[in-house]
């Protein structure tokens, strides 16, 4: 009897938005970025990693970030989102899911992110133990529209593809 290996693929999408406030560090994609304001949140407010977490959980059919890390639990207060992403990675590994690729958009008027996109890619690929080229980071403005356009918030949108092996006996 021989075995054929196939893959099951799933896609997921995640979004997050947080308000900019004084006296907080700005952390995006696991990278501390010099800026006069940071993102308000129960954890460190890293909208990039939060959007990735939501997209990963959605693709795997494992709920969402609020269900896994509720803001009603003090244990997650000021949590480092890199650690949250590692927890999600471990849960995906348990279910045999692997990340194929991530495509990410950061929506921000300020700061300009061109100089740090590579750092974010390195941080994300390192946390998830995937190849650097399988993470794409884009930065967009909102052309002055909404809270992001008014420089009151930063948002992120992420899409991911997961796969896992399926062995079939022939």
Biotite code that builds the C-alpha atoms (Angstrom):
import biotite.structure as struc

atoms = struc.array([
    struc.Atom([0.000, 0.000, 0.000], chain_id="A", res_id=1, res_name="UNK", atom_name="CA", element="C"),
    struc.Atom([1.400, 3.420, -0.929], chain_id="A", res_id=2, res_name="UNK", atom_name="CA", element="C"),
    struc.Atom([0.675, 6.786, 0.610], chain_id="A", res_id=3, res_name="UNK", atom_name="CA", element="C"),
    struc.Atom([-0.116, 9.948, -1.285], chain_id="A", res_id=4, res_name="UNK", atom_name="CA", element="C"),
    struc.Atom([0.549, 13.270, 0.401], chain_id="A", res_id=5, res_name="UNK", atom_name="CA", element="C"),
    struc.Atom([-1.810, 16.122, -0.332], chain_id="A", res_id=6, res_name="UNK", atom_name="CA", element="C"),
    struc.Atom([-2.311, 19.451, 1.348], chain_id="A", res_id=7, res_name="UNK", atom_name="CA", element="C"),
    struc.Atom([-5.322, 21.199, 2.771], chain_id="A", res_id=8, res_name="UNK", atom_name="CA", element="C"),
    struc.Atom([-5.165, 24.977, 2.299], chain_id="A", res_id=9, res_name="UNK", atom_name="CA", element="C"),
    struc.Atom([-7.031, 27.699, 4.153], chain_id="A", res_id=10, res_name="UNK", atom_name="CA", element="C"),
    struc.Atom([-7.004, 31.490, 3.981], chain_id="A", res_id=11, res_name="UNK", atom_name="CA", element="C"),
    struc.Atom([-7.786, 33.969, 6.737], chain_id="A", res_id=12, res_name="UNK", atom_name="CA", element="C"),
    struc.Atom([-8.201, 37.696, 7.112], chain_id="A", res_id=13, res_name="UNK", atom_name="CA", element="C"),
    struc.Atom([-7.704, 39.856, 10.177], chain_id="A", res_id=14, res_name="UNK", atom_name="CA", element="C"),
    struc.Atom([-8.057, 43.528, 10.977], chain_id="A", res_id=15, res_name="UNK", atom_name="CA", element="C"),
    struc.Atom([-7.327, 45.730, 13.953], chain_id="A", res_id=16, res_name="UNK", atom_name="CA", element="C"),
    struc.Atom([-7.354, 49.424, 14.810], chain_id="A", res_id=17, res_name="UNK", atom_name="CA", element="C"),
    struc.Atom([-6.181, 51.305, 17.898], chain_id="A", res_id=18, res_name="UNK", atom_name="CA", element="C"),
    struc.Atom([-6.249, 54.944, 18.902], chain_id="A", res_id=19, res_name="UNK", atom_name="CA", element="C"),
    struc.Atom([-2.988, 56.892, 19.142], chain_id="A", res_id=20, res_name="UNK", atom_name="CA", element="C"),
    struc.Atom([-2.253, 58.343, 22.591], chain_id="A", res_id=21, res_name="UNK", atom_name="CA", element="C"),
    struc.Atom([0.616, 60.108, 24.364], chain_id="A", res_id=22, res_name="UNK", atom_name="CA", element="C"),
    struc.Atom([2.903, 58.281, 26.792], chain_id="A", res_id=23, res_name="UNK", atom_name="CA", element="C"),
    struc.Atom([2.848, 54.913, 25.007], chain_id="A", res_id=24, res_name="UNK", atom_name="CA", element="C"),
    struc.Atom([5.508, 53.264, 22.855], chain_id="A", res_id=25, res_name="UNK", atom_name="CA", element="C"),
    struc.Atom([4.539, 52.717, 19.228], chain_id="A", res_id=26, res_name="UNK", atom_name="CA", element="C"),
    struc.Atom([5.007, 49.031, 18.409], chain_id="A", res_id=27, res_name="UNK", atom_name="CA", element="C"),
    struc.Atom([4.125, 47.720, 14.946], chain_id="A", res_id=28, res_name="UNK", atom_name="CA", element="C"),
    struc.Atom([4.917, 44.224, 13.748], chain_id="A", res_id=29, res_name="UNK", atom_name="CA", element="C"),
    struc.Atom([6.944, 43.582, 16.888], chain_id="A", res_id=30, res_name="UNK", atom_name="CA", element="C"),
    struc.Atom([9.190, 46.599, 16.183], chain_id="A", res_id=31, res_name="UNK", atom_name="CA", element="C"),
    struc.Atom([9.406, 49.651, 18.433], chain_id="A", res_id=32, res_name="UNK", atom_name="CA", element="C"),
    struc.Atom([9.122, 52.714, 16.196], chain_id="A", res_id=33, res_name="UNK", atom_name="CA", element="C"),
    struc.Atom([10.160, 56.216, 17.251], chain_id="A", res_id=34, res_name="UNK", atom_name="CA", element="C"),
    struc.Atom([7.018, 58.383, 17.334], chain_id="A", res_id=35, res_name="UNK", atom_name="CA", element="C"),
    struc.Atom([5.468, 60.971, 19.622], chain_id="A", res_id=36, res_name="UNK", atom_name="CA", element="C"),
    struc.Atom([2.481, 58.678, 20.333], chain_id="A", res_id=37, res_name="UNK", atom_name="CA", element="C"),
    struc.Atom([1.758, 54.992, 20.745], chain_id="A", res_id=38, res_name="UNK", atom_name="CA", element="C"),
    struc.Atom([-1.296, 52.791, 20.438], chain_id="A", res_id=39, res_name="UNK", atom_name="CA", element="C"),
    struc.Atom([-3.795, 52.443, 23.249], chain_id="A", res_id=40, res_name="UNK", atom_name="CA", element="C"),
    struc.Atom([-4.717, 48.856, 24.010], chain_id="A", res_id=41, res_name="UNK", atom_name="CA", element="C"),
    struc.Atom([-5.122, 46.294, 26.758], chain_id="A", res_id=42, res_name="UNK", atom_name="CA", element="C"),
    struc.Atom([-1.869, 44.719, 25.555], chain_id="A", res_id=43, res_name="UNK", atom_name="CA", element="C"),
    struc.Atom([0.901, 46.655, 23.802], chain_id="A", res_id=44, res_name="UNK", atom_name="CA", element="C"),
    struc.Atom([-1.595, 47.686, 21.075], chain_id="A", res_id=45, res_name="UNK", atom_name="CA", element="C"),
    struc.Atom([0.431, 46.221, 18.180], chain_id="A", res_id=46, res_name="UNK", atom_name="CA", element="C"),
    struc.Atom([-2.287, 46.335, 15.486], chain_id="A", res_id=47, res_name="UNK", atom_name="CA", element="C"),
    struc.Atom([-0.040, 44.563, 12.983], chain_id="A", res_id=48, res_name="UNK", atom_name="CA", element="C"),
    struc.Atom([0.485, 41.454, 15.090], chain_id="A", res_id=49, res_name="UNK", atom_name="CA", element="C"),
    struc.Atom([-3.141, 41.553, 16.256], chain_id="A", res_id=50, res_name="UNK", atom_name="CA", element="C"),
    struc.Atom([-4.371, 41.507, 12.650], chain_id="A", res_id=51, res_name="UNK", atom_name="CA", element="C"),
    struc.Atom([-2.003, 38.626, 11.884], chain_id="A", res_id=52, res_name="UNK", atom_name="CA", element="C"),
    struc.Atom([-3.209, 36.705, 14.947], chain_id="A", res_id=53, res_name="UNK", atom_name="CA", element="C"),
    struc.Atom([-6.841, 37.163, 13.875], chain_id="A", res_id=54, res_name="UNK", atom_name="CA", element="C"),
    struc.Atom([-6.077, 36.040, 10.329], chain_id="A", res_id=55, res_name="UNK", atom_name="CA", element="C"),
    struc.Atom([-4.224, 32.927, 11.551], chain_id="A", res_id=56, res_name="UNK", atom_name="CA", element="C"),
    struc.Atom([-6.953, 31.964, 14.001], chain_id="A", res_id=57, res_name="UNK", atom_name="CA", element="C"),
    struc.Atom([-9.626, 32.539, 11.356], chain_id="A", res_id=58, res_name="UNK", atom_name="CA", element="C"),
    struc.Atom([-7.865, 30.433, 8.745], chain_id="A", res_id=59, res_name="UNK", atom_name="CA", element="C"),
    struc.Atom([-7.473, 27.558, 11.208], chain_id="A", res_id=60, res_name="UNK", atom_name="CA", element="C"),
    struc.Atom([-11.086, 27.857, 12.414], chain_id="A", res_id=61, res_name="UNK", atom_name="CA", element="C"),
    struc.Atom([-9.890, 28.659, 15.933], chain_id="A", res_id=62, res_name="UNK", atom_name="CA", element="C"),
    struc.Atom([-11.925, 31.788, 16.699], chain_id="A", res_id=63, res_name="UNK", atom_name="CA", element="C"),
    struc.Atom([-10.409, 35.227, 17.133], chain_id="A", res_id=64, res_name="UNK", atom_name="CA", element="C"),
    struc.Atom([-7.953, 37.213, 19.227], chain_id="A", res_id=65, res_name="UNK", atom_name="CA", element="C"),
    struc.Atom([-10.649, 38.442, 21.641], chain_id="A", res_id=66, res_name="UNK", atom_name="CA", element="C"),
    struc.Atom([-11.695, 34.890, 22.406], chain_id="A", res_id=67, res_name="UNK", atom_name="CA", element="C"),
    struc.Atom([-8.164, 33.640, 22.954], chain_id="A", res_id=68, res_name="UNK", atom_name="CA", element="C"),
    struc.Atom([-6.787, 36.706, 24.765], chain_id="A", res_id=69, res_name="UNK", atom_name="CA", element="C"),
    struc.Atom([-9.810, 38.545, 26.254], chain_id="A", res_id=70, res_name="UNK", atom_name="CA", element="C"),
    struc.Atom([-9.230, 42.114, 27.439], chain_id="A", res_id=71, res_name="UNK", atom_name="CA", element="C"),
    struc.Atom([-11.247, 41.238, 30.545], chain_id="A", res_id=72, res_name="UNK", atom_name="CA", element="C"),
    struc.Atom([-8.364, 39.105, 31.819], chain_id="A", res_id=73, res_name="UNK", atom_name="CA", element="C"),
    struc.Atom([-5.591, 40.909, 33.670], chain_id="A", res_id=74, res_name="UNK", atom_name="CA", element="C"),
    struc.Atom([-3.023, 38.328, 32.594], chain_id="A", res_id=75, res_name="UNK", atom_name="CA", element="C"),
    struc.Atom([-3.056, 39.933, 29.122], chain_id="A", res_id=76, res_name="UNK", atom_name="CA", element="C"),
    struc.Atom([-2.683, 43.557, 30.349], chain_id="A", res_id=77, res_name="UNK", atom_name="CA", element="C"),
    struc.Atom([0.368, 45.143, 28.686], chain_id="A", res_id=78, res_name="UNK", atom_name="CA", element="C"),
    struc.Atom([1.192, 41.783, 27.076], chain_id="A", res_id=79, res_name="UNK", atom_name="CA", element="C"),
    struc.Atom([3.891, 41.735, 24.425], chain_id="A", res_id=80, res_name="UNK", atom_name="CA", element="C"),
    struc.Atom([2.056, 40.843, 21.203], chain_id="A", res_id=81, res_name="UNK", atom_name="CA", element="C"),
    struc.Atom([5.103, 38.875, 20.026], chain_id="A", res_id=82, res_name="UNK", atom_name="CA", element="C"),
    struc.Atom([4.408, 36.484, 22.903], chain_id="A", res_id=83, res_name="UNK", atom_name="CA", element="C"),
    struc.Atom([0.722, 36.285, 21.938], chain_id="A", res_id=84, res_name="UNK", atom_name="CA", element="C"),
    struc.Atom([1.719, 35.419, 18.363], chain_id="A", res_id=85, res_name="UNK", atom_name="CA", element="C"),
    struc.Atom([4.060, 32.699, 19.669], chain_id="A", res_id=86, res_name="UNK", atom_name="CA", element="C"),
    struc.Atom([1.170, 31.170, 21.648], chain_id="A", res_id=87, res_name="UNK", atom_name="CA", element="C"),
    struc.Atom([-0.947, 31.146, 18.485], chain_id="A", res_id=88, res_name="UNK", atom_name="CA", element="C"),
    struc.Atom([1.936, 29.617, 16.507], chain_id="A", res_id=89, res_name="UNK", atom_name="CA", element="C"),
    struc.Atom([2.226, 26.827, 19.095], chain_id="A", res_id=90, res_name="UNK", atom_name="CA", element="C"),
    struc.Atom([-1.508, 26.102, 18.829], chain_id="A", res_id=91, res_name="UNK", atom_name="CA", element="C"),
    struc.Atom([-1.282, 26.038, 15.031], chain_id="A", res_id=92, res_name="UNK", atom_name="CA", element="C"),
    struc.Atom([1.713, 23.687, 15.243], chain_id="A", res_id=93, res_name="UNK", atom_name="CA", element="C"),
    struc.Atom([-0.312, 21.339, 17.491], chain_id="A", res_id=94, res_name="UNK", atom_name="CA", element="C"),
    struc.Atom([-2.942, 21.112, 14.751], chain_id="A", res_id=95, res_name="UNK", atom_name="CA", element="C"),
    struc.Atom([-0.223, 20.634, 12.083], chain_id="A", res_id=96, res_name="UNK", atom_name="CA", element="C"),
    struc.Atom([-0.888, 23.978, 10.329], chain_id="A", res_id=97, res_name="UNK", atom_name="CA", element="C"),
    struc.Atom([2.014, 25.816, 8.735], chain_id="A", res_id=98, res_name="UNK", atom_name="CA", element="C"),
    struc.Atom([2.035, 29.381, 7.458], chain_id="A", res_id=99, res_name="UNK", atom_name="CA", element="C"),
    struc.Atom([2.530, 29.600, 3.688], chain_id="A", res_id=100, res_name="UNK", atom_name="CA", element="C"),
    struc.Atom([2.506, 33.395, 3.429], chain_id="A", res_id=101, res_name="UNK", atom_name="CA", element="C"),
    struc.Atom([1.260, 36.629, 4.985], chain_id="A", res_id=102, res_name="UNK", atom_name="CA", element="C"),
    struc.Atom([0.240, 39.792, 3.170], chain_id="A", res_id=103, res_name="UNK", atom_name="CA", element="C"),
    struc.Atom([-0.161, 42.817, 5.398], chain_id="A", res_id=104, res_name="UNK", atom_name="CA", element="C"),
    struc.Atom([-1.310, 46.423, 5.042], chain_id="A", res_id=105, res_name="UNK", atom_name="CA", element="C"),
    struc.Atom([-0.581, 49.021, 7.717], chain_id="A", res_id=106, res_name="UNK", atom_name="CA", element="C"),
    struc.Atom([-2.926, 52.012, 7.462], chain_id="A", res_id=107, res_name="UNK", atom_name="CA", element="C"),
    struc.Atom([-1.256, 55.125, 8.946], chain_id="A", res_id=108, res_name="UNK", atom_name="CA", element="C"),
    struc.Atom([-0.766, 58.773, 8.095], chain_id="A", res_id=109, res_name="UNK", atom_name="CA", element="C"),
    struc.Atom([2.207, 59.022, 10.465], chain_id="A", res_id=110, res_name="UNK", atom_name="CA", element="C"),
    struc.Atom([4.841, 57.878, 10.984], chain_id="A", res_id=111, res_name="UNK", atom_name="CA", element="C"),
    struc.Atom([6.028, 57.034, 7.500], chain_id="A", res_id=112, res_name="UNK", atom_name="CA", element="C"),
    struc.Atom([6.890, 53.334, 7.561], chain_id="A", res_id=113, res_name="UNK", atom_name="CA", element="C"),
    struc.Atom([9.051, 52.835, 4.477], chain_id="A", res_id=114, res_name="UNK", atom_name="CA", element="C"),
    struc.Atom([12.234, 52.574, 6.540], chain_id="A", res_id=115, res_name="UNK", atom_name="CA", element="C"),
    struc.Atom([10.842, 49.951, 8.973], chain_id="A", res_id=116, res_name="UNK", atom_name="CA", element="C"),
    struc.Atom([8.876, 47.601, 6.704], chain_id="A", res_id=117, res_name="UNK", atom_name="CA", element="C"),
    struc.Atom([11.906, 45.317, 6.364], chain_id="A", res_id=118, res_name="UNK", atom_name="CA", element="C"),
    struc.Atom([12.348, 45.209, 10.137], chain_id="A", res_id=119, res_name="UNK", atom_name="CA", element="C"),
    struc.Atom([8.690, 44.261, 10.544], chain_id="A", res_id=120, res_name="UNK", atom_name="CA", element="C"),
    struc.Atom([9.060, 41.504, 7.936], chain_id="A", res_id=121, res_name="UNK", atom_name="CA", element="C"),
    struc.Atom([12.119, 40.147, 9.759], chain_id="A", res_id=122, res_name="UNK", atom_name="CA", element="C"),
    struc.Atom([10.371, 40.220, 13.139], chain_id="A", res_id=123, res_name="UNK", atom_name="CA", element="C"),
    struc.Atom([7.207, 38.509, 11.855], chain_id="A", res_id=124, res_name="UNK", atom_name="CA", element="C"),
    struc.Atom([9.068, 35.853, 9.853], chain_id="A", res_id=125, res_name="UNK", atom_name="CA", element="C"),
    struc.Atom([11.331, 35.149, 12.836], chain_id="A", res_id=126, res_name="UNK", atom_name="CA", element="C"),
    struc.Atom([8.435, 34.750, 15.293], chain_id="A", res_id=127, res_name="UNK", atom_name="CA", element="C"),
    struc.Atom([6.549, 32.436, 12.930], chain_id="A", res_id=128, res_name="UNK", atom_name="CA", element="C"),
    struc.Atom([9.707, 30.653, 11.737], chain_id="A", res_id=129, res_name="UNK", atom_name="CA", element="C"),
    struc.Atom([8.924, 31.221, 8.061], chain_id="A", res_id=130, res_name="UNK", atom_name="CA", element="C"),
    struc.Atom([11.018, 32.539, 5.195], chain_id="A", res_id=131, res_name="UNK", atom_name="CA", element="C"),
    struc.Atom([11.405, 36.338, 5.036], chain_id="A", res_id=132, res_name="UNK", atom_name="CA", element="C"),
    struc.Atom([10.126, 36.384, 1.427], chain_id="A", res_id=133, res_name="UNK", atom_name="CA", element="C"),
    struc.Atom([6.818, 34.863, 2.541], chain_id="A", res_id=134, res_name="UNK", atom_name="CA", element="C"),
    struc.Atom([5.903, 37.979, 4.512], chain_id="A", res_id=135, res_name="UNK", atom_name="CA", element="C"),
    struc.Atom([4.834, 41.101, 2.645], chain_id="A", res_id=136, res_name="UNK", atom_name="CA", element="C"),
    struc.Atom([4.315, 44.468, 4.373], chain_id="A", res_id=137, res_name="UNK", atom_name="CA", element="C"),
    struc.Atom([2.651, 47.432, 2.674], chain_id="A", res_id=138, res_name="UNK", atom_name="CA", element="C"),
    struc.Atom([2.024, 50.864, 4.173], chain_id="A", res_id=139, res_name="UNK", atom_name="CA", element="C"),
    struc.Atom([-0.901, 53.004, 3.055], chain_id="A", res_id=140, res_name="UNK", atom_name="CA", element="C"),
    struc.Atom([-2.352, 56.320, 4.135], chain_id="A", res_id=141, res_name="UNK", atom_name="CA", element="C"),
    struc.Atom([-6.069, 56.971, 4.371], chain_id="A", res_id=142, res_name="UNK", atom_name="CA", element="C"),
    struc.Atom([-5.749, 60.192, 2.357], chain_id="A", res_id=143, res_name="UNK", atom_name="CA", element="C"),
    struc.Atom([-6.945, 62.235, 5.333], chain_id="A", res_id=144, res_name="UNK", atom_name="CA", element="C"),
    struc.Atom([-10.152, 60.206, 5.783], chain_id="A", res_id=145, res_name="UNK", atom_name="CA", element="C"),
    struc.Atom([-11.502, 58.803, 9.068], chain_id="A", res_id=146, res_name="UNK", atom_name="CA", element="C"),
    struc.Atom([-9.624, 58.386, 12.347], chain_id="A", res_id=147, res_name="UNK", atom_name="CA", element="C"),
    struc.Atom([-6.555, 57.007, 10.574], chain_id="A", res_id=148, res_name="UNK", atom_name="CA", element="C"),
    struc.Atom([-6.553, 59.931, 8.126], chain_id="A", res_id=149, res_name="UNK", atom_name="CA", element="C"),
    struc.Atom([-6.955, 62.398, 10.993], chain_id="A", res_id=150, res_name="UNK", atom_name="CA", element="C"),
    struc.Atom([-3.844, 60.884, 12.670], chain_id="A", res_id=151, res_name="UNK", atom_name="CA", element="C"),
    struc.Atom([-5.912, 59.633, 15.614], chain_id="A", res_id=152, res_name="UNK", atom_name="CA", element="C"),
    struc.Atom([-5.443, 55.900, 14.933], chain_id="A", res_id=153, res_name="UNK", atom_name="CA", element="C"),
    struc.Atom([-3.424, 53.249, 13.120], chain_id="A", res_id=154, res_name="UNK", atom_name="CA", element="C"),
    struc.Atom([-5.003, 50.151, 11.596], chain_id="A", res_id=155, res_name="UNK", atom_name="CA", element="C"),
    struc.Atom([-3.801, 46.948, 9.981], chain_id="A", res_id=156, res_name="UNK", atom_name="CA", element="C"),
    struc.Atom([-5.252, 44.311, 7.686], chain_id="A", res_id=157, res_name="UNK", atom_name="CA", element="C"),
    struc.Atom([-3.662, 40.889, 7.216], chain_id="A", res_id=158, res_name="UNK", atom_name="CA", element="C"),
    struc.Atom([-4.347, 37.910, 5.000], chain_id="A", res_id=159, res_name="UNK", atom_name="CA", element="C"),
    struc.Atom([-2.683, 34.546, 5.445], chain_id="A", res_id=160, res_name="UNK", atom_name="CA", element="C"),
    struc.Atom([-2.580, 31.172, 3.807], chain_id="A", res_id=161, res_name="UNK", atom_name="CA", element="C"),
    struc.Atom([-2.134, 28.053, 5.905], chain_id="A", res_id=162, res_name="UNK", atom_name="CA", element="C"),
    struc.Atom([-1.559, 24.500, 4.821], chain_id="A", res_id=163, res_name="UNK", atom_name="CA", element="C"),
    struc.Atom([-1.331, 21.102, 6.432], chain_id="A", res_id=164, res_name="UNK", atom_name="CA", element="C"),
    struc.Atom([-0.468, 17.688, 5.108], chain_id="A", res_id=165, res_name="UNK", atom_name="CA", element="C"),
    struc.Atom([-3.134, 15.113, 4.490], chain_id="A", res_id=166, res_name="UNK", atom_name="CA", element="C"),
    struc.Atom([-1.918, 11.549, 4.047], chain_id="A", res_id=167, res_name="UNK", atom_name="CA", element="C"),
    struc.Atom([-4.116, 9.250, 2.032], chain_id="A", res_id=168, res_name="UNK", atom_name="CA", element="C"),
    struc.Atom([-3.555, 5.555, 1.671], chain_id="A", res_id=169, res_name="UNK", atom_name="CA", element="C"),
    struc.Atom([-3.920, 4.247, -1.838], chain_id="A", res_id=170, res_name="UNK", atom_name="CA", element="C"),
])
